[in-house]
Amino acid sequence: MAFILSAAPLSIWLADRAAAAEAPTLVSIMPSSGPAGAAYPLKATLRGTGFKSTGNIVHFGPAVISDLPSPDGTSITFSVPKLMGSRGEAPPAVLTPGQYAVTVRTADGTSNALNFVLTAP
């Protein structure tokens, strides 16, 4: 008795899985507000789906925080930026009190936005 194996079904399944990859989805950010200013360090945790184990990029308003890990694919913890780097010899720009959109970007796309509010210290 002879068996003939074909790799075609496997390659179709793998192609379907790759096509099914979706951009991350944000559900919550905790805390969702905190004081502005470098004197008030603060960590926040994003909860959602579709995060990668490494290489997640968080956009916090104009600030970008690169290469963040997600130990379980559903959470990312990051330090809330209070300063933004500048180009040349200018000093870092301070993020002023206000509302900032927060998103996560992976190789599969960019998430929906949640808001974080930097309050006056």
Steps between C-alpha positions, in 0.01 A plus 500: 500500500639840405416836653530825316537807715442844367622824655226700322242487783764611750613791284139609449439481876814704572401760239153527654654547847731775370209676330299475823758702698330815621613830641503518880190616686515715814238446772632706793784709636564511876539753635344723235635823648792630701701813574713663230862575570819299527485520881202261497606163350206278410448160342187409307371163379316448174263203476374358174569235239746439219818620671827332403740346753759765400521800271173676588510876441287731714410842362416740783390818327816620321730270703603154377608220735662217306563129550266434793432140604166338572545192718155361420385673180234691694692760705780753457642708785694816417630816663275794416717746307538841658768632263554461128842488347587781264729527203829679509603689809152603614399374846230233525144626461269462800165332441253751639175416681234384258347197331724268299398219265671168574532225238705182452666411171619150411601336174127428451385863520401778738240470775205719581580798723435548870548830680738580783470833681808672640376725780661811647736397783 
